[in-house]
Amino acid sequence: MKESKNTVRNLSLTVVAMFGFGFLLVPIYDVFCEITGLNGKIKGPSTLTEAALKEEDRREVLIQFVTHNNESMPWIFRSNTTQMRIVTGVQ
């Protein structure tokens, strides 16, 4: 009888511990992301402005839009613009 009470007690503690872990998982994950910088979460808004960029930090970038689809598809998919040149740091 004592062995059965110990089993019930251990199983009950396991259930409570599992529930507690599941309940605390989201706050623990938020702290982990804040410390490591993972998941794209940042502490506040970016303070970098266009005026703060140095001239050597600006560069021209060519973006190419490449579209492909399977020949057996019943539609045609194409990009209206095939490429675009932008300068970093300029809106």
DSSP file (Angstrom, degrees, kcal/mol; ACC not computed):
  #  RESIDUE AA STRUCTURE BP1 BP2  ACC     N-H-->O    O-->H-N    N-H-->O    O-->H-N    TCO  KAPPA ALPHA  PHI   PSI    X-CA   Y-CA   Z-CA
    1    1 A M     >        0   0    0      0, 0.0     4,-1.7     0, 0.0     5,-0.1   0.000 360.0 360.0 360.0 -38.8    0.0    0.0    0.0
    2    2 A K  H  >  +     0   0    0      1,-0.2     4,-2.1     2,-0.2     5,-0.2   0.877 360.0  54.3 -65.8 -36.6    2.8    2.4    0.8
    3    3 A E  H  > S+     0   0    0      1,-0.2     4,-2.0     2,-0.2    -1,-0.2   0.884 106.9  51.0 -64.1 -38.6    4.4    1.7   -2.6
    4    4 A S  H  > S+     0   0    0      2,-0.2     4,-2.2     1,-0.2    -1,-0.2   0.867 108.8  51.1 -67.9 -36.7    1.2    2.7   -4.3
    5    5 A K  H  X S+     0   0    0     -4,-1.7     4,-2.5     2,-0.2    -2,-0.2   0.892 109.6  50.8 -66.8 -39.3    1.0    6.0   -2.3
    6    6 A N  H  X S+     0   0    0     -4,-2.1     4,-2.7     2,-0.2    -2,-0.2   0.897 109.7  50.4 -64.0 -39.8    4.6    6.8   -3.3
    7    7 A T  H  X S+     0   0    0     -4,-2.0     4,-2.6     2,-0.2     5,-0.2   0.926 111.7  47.0 -64.1 -45.1    3.8    6.1   -7.0
    8    8 A V  H  X S+     0   0    0     -4,-2.2     4,-2.4     2,-0.2    -2,-0.2   0.912 113.6  48.9 -63.4 -42.6    0.7    8.4   -6.9
    9    9 A R  H  X S+     0   0    0     -4,-2.5     4,-2.5     2,-0.2    -2,-0.2   0.927 112.8  47.2 -62.9 -45.7    2.7   11.1   -5.1
   10   10 A N  H  X S+     0   0    0     -4,-2.7     4,-2.1     1,-0.2    -2,-0.2   0.902 113.1  48.2 -64.4 -41.6    5.6   10.9   -7.6
   11   11 A L  H  X S+     0   0    0     -4,-2.6     4,-2.3     2,-0.2    -1,-0.2   0.892 111.3  50.8 -66.0 -38.9    3.2   11.0  -10.6
   12   12 A S  H  X S+     0   0    0     -4,-2.4     4,-2.4     2,-0.2    -2,-0.2   0.921 110.6  48.5 -64.5 -43.5    1.3   13.9   -9.1
   13   13 A L  H  X S+     0   0    0     -4,-2.5     4,-2.5     1,-0.2    -1,-0.2   0.878 110.2  52.7 -63.4 -36.9    4.6   15.8   -8.6
   14   14 A T  H  X S+     0   0    0     -4,-2.1     4,-2.5     2,-0.2    -2,-0.2   0.916 109.4  48.6 -64.0 -43.3    5.6   15.0  -12.2
   15   15 A V  H  X S+     0   0    0     -4,-2.3     4,-2.4     2,-0.2    -2,-0.2   0.920 112.9  47.3 -63.4 -44.1    2.3   16.4  -13.5
   16   16 A V  H  X S+     0   0    0     -4,-2.4     4,-2.6     1,-0.2    -2,-0.2   0.911 112.8  49.2 -64.4 -42.1    2.6   19.6  -11.5
   17   17 A A  H  X S+     0   0    0     -4,-2.5     4,-2.4     2,-0.2    -2,-0.2   0.899 111.3  49.3 -64.6 -40.3    6.3   20.0  -12.6
   18   18 A M  H  X S+     0   0    0     -4,-2.5     4,-2.4     2,-0.2    -2,-0.2   0.909 112.2  48.1 -65.9 -41.5    5.3   19.5  -16.3
   19   19 A F  H  X S+     0   0    0     -4,-2.4     4,-2.5     2,-0.2    -2,-0.2   0.927 112.3  49.4 -63.8 -44.3    2.5   22.0  -16.0
   20   20 A G  H  X S+     0   0    0     -4,-2.6     4,-2.1     2,-0.2    -2,-0.2   0.900 110.8  49.7 -61.6 -41.8    4.8   24.5  -14.4
   21   21 A F  H  X S+     0   0    0     -4,-2.4     4,-0.8     1,-0.2    -1,-0.2   0.927 112.5  47.1 -63.3 -44.7    7.5   24.1  -17.0
   22   22 A G  H  < S+     0   0    0     -4,-2.4     4,-0.5     1,-0.2     3,-0.4   0.875 112.2  50.7 -63.9 -37.2    4.9   24.5  -19.8
   23   23 A F  H  < S+     0   0    0     -4,-2.5     3,-0.3     1,-0.2    -1,-0.2   0.865 115.6  41.4 -68.1 -37.0    3.5   27.6  -18.1
   24   24 A L  H  X S+     0   0    0     -4,-2.1     4,-2.1     1,-0.2    -1,-0.2   0.468  90.2  91.6 -90.1  -2.4    7.0   29.2  -17.7
   25   25 A L  H  X S+     0   0    0     -4,-0.8     4,-2.4    -3,-0.4    -1,-0.2   0.892  84.0  50.4 -63.7 -41.5    8.3   28.3  -21.1
   26   26 A V  H  > S+     0   0    0     -4,-0.5     4,-2.4    -3,-0.3    -1,-0.2   0.942 112.6  44.5 -66.5 -48.3    7.2   31.5  -22.9
   27   27 A P  H  > S+     0   0    0      0, 0.0     4,-2.1     0, 0.0    -1,-0.2   0.901 114.3  50.6 -62.7 -37.0    8.7   33.9  -20.3
   28   28 A I  H  X S+     0   0    0     -4,-2.1     4,-2.4     1,-0.2    -2,-0.2   0.913 110.6  49.5 -64.0 -41.4   11.9   31.8  -20.3
   29   29 A Y  H  X S+     0   0    0     -4,-2.4     4,-2.6     2,-0.2    -1,-0.2   0.891 108.7  52.8 -64.9 -39.8   12.0   31.9  -24.1
   30   30 A D  H  X S+     0   0    0     -4,-2.4     4,-2.1     2,-0.2    -1,-0.2   0.911 110.8  46.6 -62.2 -42.3   11.5   35.7  -24.1
   31   31 A V  H  X S+     0   0    0     -4,-2.1     4,-2.3     2,-0.2    -2,-0.2   0.916 111.8  51.5 -65.2 -42.7   14.4   36.2  -21.7
   32   32 A F  H  X S+     0   0    0     -4,-2.4     4,-2.6     1,-0.2     6,-0.3   0.919 111.2  47.4 -59.4 -44.7   16.6   33.8  -23.8
   33   33 A C  H  X S+     0   0    0     -4,-2.6     4,-2.3     1,-0.2     5,-0.3   0.873 111.2  51.3 -66.4 -36.9   15.8   35.8  -26.9
   34   34 A E  H  < S+     0   0    0     -4,-2.1    -1,-0.2    -5,-0.2    -2,-0.2   0.891 114.3  43.4 -67.3 -38.5   16.5   39.1  -25.2
   35   35 A I  H  < S+     0   0    0     -4,-2.3    -2,-0.2     1,-0.2    -1,-0.2   0.929 125.3  31.4 -72.1 -45.8   19.9   37.8  -24.0
   36   36 A T  H  < S-     0   0    0     -4,-2.6    -2,-0.2    -5,-0.2    -3,-0.2   0.695  97.9-128.2 -89.8 -19.7   21.0   36.1  -27.2
   37   37 A G    ><  +     0   0    0     -4,-2.3     3,-0.6    -5,-0.3    -3,-0.2   0.610  58.3 145.2  80.8  11.4   19.3   38.3  -29.8
   38   38 A L  G >   +     0   0    0     -6,-0.3     3,-1.1    -5,-0.3    -1,-0.2  -0.324  49.6  35.5 -77.6 165.8   17.7   35.3  -31.5
   39   39 A N  G 3  S-     0   0    0      1,-0.3    -1,-0.2    -2,-0.1     3,-0.1   0.555 118.4 -86.0  68.9  10.8   14.3   35.3  -33.1
   40   40 A G  G <  S+     0   0    0     -3,-0.6     2,-0.4     1,-0.2    -1,-0.3   0.550  82.6 146.4  73.9   6.4   14.7   38.9  -34.3
   41   41 A K    <   -     0   0    0     -3,-1.1     2,-0.3    -8,-0.1    -1,-0.2  -0.647  25.7-173.1 -79.9 129.6   13.4   40.4  -31.0
   42   42 A I        -     0   0    0     -2,-0.4    -8,-0.1    -3,-0.1     4,-0.0  -0.828  30.2-123.6-120.7 161.5   15.2   43.7  -30.3
   43   43 A K  S    S-     0   0    0     -2,-0.3    -1,-0.1     1,-0.1    -9,-0.0   0.849  80.9 -18.0 -75.4 -35.0   15.0   45.9  -27.2
   44   44 A G  S    S-     0   0    0     -3,-0.0    -1,-0.1     1,-0.0     3,-0.1  -0.910  85.9 -54.8-158.4-178.1   13.9   49.1  -28.8
   45   45 A P        -     0   0    0      0, 0.0     2,-0.2     0, 0.0    -2,-0.0  -0.319  61.2 -99.8 -69.1 152.9   13.6   51.1  -32.0
   46   46 A S        -     0   0    0      1,-0.1    -4,-0.0     2,-0.1     0, 0.0  -0.505  25.0-161.3 -72.5 137.9   16.6   51.7  -34.2
   47   47 A T        +     0   0    0     -2,-0.2     2,-0.4    -3,-0.1    -1,-0.1   0.335  52.1 118.9-101.7   6.1   18.2   55.1  -33.7
   48   48 A L        -     0   0    0      3,-0.0     2,-0.2     4,-0.0    -2,-0.1  -0.606  42.9-175.5 -76.8 124.6   20.2   55.0  -37.0
   49   49 A T     >  -     0   0    0     -2,-0.4     4,-0.7     1,-0.1     3,-0.5  -0.699  40.3-106.0-114.9 169.6   19.2   57.8  -39.3
   50   50 A E  T >4 S+     0   0    0      1,-0.2     3,-0.7    -2,-0.2    -1,-0.1   0.863 120.6  54.2 -62.6 -35.8   20.1   58.7  -42.8
   51   51 A A  T 34 S+     0   0    0      1,-0.2    -1,-0.2    -3,-0.0    -3,-0.0   0.780 102.0  59.0 -69.9 -25.9   22.2   61.6  -41.5
   52   52 A A  T 34 S+     0   0    0     -3,-0.5     2,-0.2     2,-0.1    -1,-0.2   0.669  84.2  98.4 -78.7 -16.1   24.2   59.3  -39.2
   53   53 A L  S << S-     0   0    0     -3,-0.7     2,-0.2    -4,-0.7     5,-0.0  -0.523  73.6-130.5 -74.0 135.9   25.4   57.1  -42.1
   54   54 A K    >>  -     0   0    0     -2,-0.2     3,-1.1     1,-0.1     4,-0.7  -0.484  21.3-113.6 -79.9 157.0   28.9   57.8  -43.3
   55   55 A E  G >4 S+     0   0    0      1,-0.3     3,-0.8     2,-0.2    -1,-0.1   0.855 117.1  54.8 -61.1 -35.7   29.4   58.2  -47.0
   56   56 A E  G 34 S+     0   0    0      1,-0.2    -1,-0.3     3,-0.0    -3,-0.0   0.695  99.9  62.0 -74.0 -16.2   31.5   55.1  -47.1
   57   57 A D  G <4 S+     0   0    0     -3,-1.1     2,-0.4     2,-0.0    -1,-0.2   0.691  89.5  84.2 -78.7 -18.1   28.7   53.1  -45.6
   58   58 A R    <<  +     0   0    0     -3,-0.8     2,-0.3    -4,-0.7    31,-0.1  -0.695  57.4 161.0 -86.9 134.7   26.5   53.9  -48.6
   59   59 A R        -     0   0    0     -2,-0.4    29,-2.6    29,-0.1     2,-0.4  -0.987  40.8-106.2-149.4 157.4   26.8   51.7  -51.6
   60   60 A E  E     -A   87   0A   0     -2,-0.3     2,-0.4    27,-0.2    27,-0.2  -0.711  34.1-167.0 -88.0 133.6   24.8   50.8  -54.7
   61   61 A V  E     -A   86   0A   0     25,-3.2    25,-2.6    -2,-0.4     2,-0.6  -0.970  12.6-145.5-123.8 135.1   23.2   47.4  -54.6
   62   62 A L  E     -A   85   0A   0     -2,-0.4     2,-0.5    23,-0.2    23,-0.2  -0.895  13.7-164.2-100.7 120.4   21.7   45.6  -57.6
   63   63 A I  E     -A   84   0A   0     21,-3.2    21,-2.5    -2,-0.6     2,-0.5  -0.919   4.3-161.8-105.0 125.1   18.6   43.5  -56.8
   64   64 A Q  E     -A   83   0A   0     -2,-0.5     2,-0.8    19,-0.2    19,-0.3  -0.919   9.2-149.4-110.1 131.4   17.6   41.0  -59.4
   65   65 A F        -     0   0    0     17,-2.6     2,-0.5    -2,-0.5    14,-0.2  -0.864  18.9-172.9-100.2 104.4   14.1   39.5  -59.4
   66   66 A V        -     0   0    0     -2,-0.8     2,-0.4    12,-0.1    12,-0.0  -0.866   0.8-170.6-103.5 125.7   14.5   36.0  -60.9
   67   67 A T        +     0   0    0     -2,-0.5     2,-0.3    12,-0.1    12,-0.1  -0.954   9.7 167.6-121.1 136.5   11.3   34.1  -61.6
   68   68 A H        +     0   0    0     -2,-0.4     2,-0.3    10,-0.1    10,-0.0  -0.990   4.6 175.3-139.8 147.1   10.9   30.4  -62.5
   69   69 A N        -     0   0    0     -2,-0.3     2,-0.1     4,-0.0    -2,-0.0  -0.983  41.4 -87.0-146.8 160.8    8.0   28.0  -62.7
   70   70 A N    >   -     0   0    0     -2,-0.3     3,-1.7     1,-0.1    -2,-0.0  -0.370  32.8-129.2 -66.0 140.1    7.6   24.5  -63.9
   71   71 A E  T 3  S+     0   0    0      1,-0.3    -1,-0.1    -2,-0.1     0, 0.0   0.757 106.2  59.8 -63.6 -24.1    6.8   24.1  -67.6
   72   72 A S  T 3  S+     0   0    0      2,-0.0    -1,-0.3     0, 0.0    -2,-0.1   0.504  79.7 109.3 -84.9  -2.2    3.8   21.9  -66.8
   73   73 A M  S <  S-     0   0    0     -3,-1.7    -4,-0.0     1,-0.1     0, 0.0  -0.480  72.0-132.8 -72.7 144.8    2.1   24.6  -64.8
   74   74 A P  S    S+     0   0    0      0, 0.0     2,-0.3     0, 0.0    -1,-0.1   0.394  82.3  60.3 -81.5   6.0   -1.0   26.1  -66.4
   75   75 A W  S    S-     0   0    0      2,-0.0     2,-0.5     0, 0.0    -2,-0.1  -0.853  74.7-126.8-129.2 166.1    0.0   29.7  -65.7
   76   76 A I        -     0   0    0     -2,-0.3     2,-0.5     2,-0.0    -5,-0.0  -0.945  19.8-166.3-113.8 132.5    2.9   32.0  -66.5
   77   77 A F        +     0   0    0     -2,-0.5     2,-0.3   -10,-0.0   -10,-0.0  -0.969  18.9 156.1-122.8 117.5    4.7   33.8  -63.7
   78   78 A R        -     0   0    0     -2,-0.5     2,-0.4   -12,-0.0   -12,-0.1  -0.978  39.6-118.6-139.2 151.9    7.0   36.7  -64.6
   79   79 A S        -     0   0    0     -2,-0.3   -12,-0.1   -14,-0.2     3,-0.1  -0.741  12.4-146.2 -88.2 135.7    8.3   39.7  -62.7
   80   80 A N  S    S+     0   0    0     -2,-0.4     2,-0.5     1,-0.2    -1,-0.1   0.852  93.9  44.1 -67.5 -33.8    7.3   43.1  -64.2
   81   81 A T        -     0   0    0      1,-0.1    -1,-0.2    -3,-0.1   -16,-0.1  -0.959  66.2-170.8-113.7 124.0   10.7   44.5  -63.0
   82   82 A T  S    S+     0   0    0     -2,-0.5   -17,-2.6     1,-0.2     2,-0.3   0.802  70.8   1.9 -85.7 -29.2   13.7   42.3  -63.7
   83   83 A Q  E     -A   64   0A   0    -19,-0.3     2,-0.3     2,-0.0    -1,-0.2  -0.991  57.0-163.6-154.8 160.7   16.2   44.3  -61.6
   84   84 A M  E     -A   63   0A   0    -21,-2.5   -21,-3.2    -2,-0.3     2,-0.5  -0.992  12.1-145.1-148.1 136.2   16.4   47.4  -59.4
   85   85 A R  E     +A   62   0A   0     -2,-0.3     2,-0.3   -23,-0.2   -23,-0.2  -0.894  25.0 173.8-104.1 131.8   19.4   49.5  -58.2
   86   86 A I  E     -A   61   0A   0    -25,-2.6   -25,-3.2    -2,-0.5     2,-0.5  -0.914  28.1-132.4-131.4 160.3   19.2   51.0  -54.8
   87   87 A V  E >   -A   60   0A   0     -2,-0.3     3,-1.5   -27,-0.2   -27,-0.2  -0.968  32.6-118.1-112.4 126.6   21.6   52.9  -52.5
   88   88 A T  T 3  S+     0   0    0    -29,-2.6   -29,-0.1    -2,-0.5     3,-0.1  -0.352  96.0  23.9 -66.1 141.4   21.8   51.7  -49.0
   89   89 A G  T 3  S+     0   0    0      1,-0.2     2,-0.4   -31,-0.1    -1,-0.2   0.434  99.6 103.6  86.5  -0.1   20.8   54.1  -46.3
   90   90 A V    <         0   0    0     -3,-1.5    -1,-0.2     1,-0.1    -3,-0.2  -0.951 360.0 360.0-117.5 134.1   18.5   56.2  -48.6
   91   91 A Q              0   0    0     -2,-0.4    -1,-0.1    -3,-0.1    -3,-0.0   0.462 360.0 360.0 -92.2 360.0   14.8   55.9  -48.6
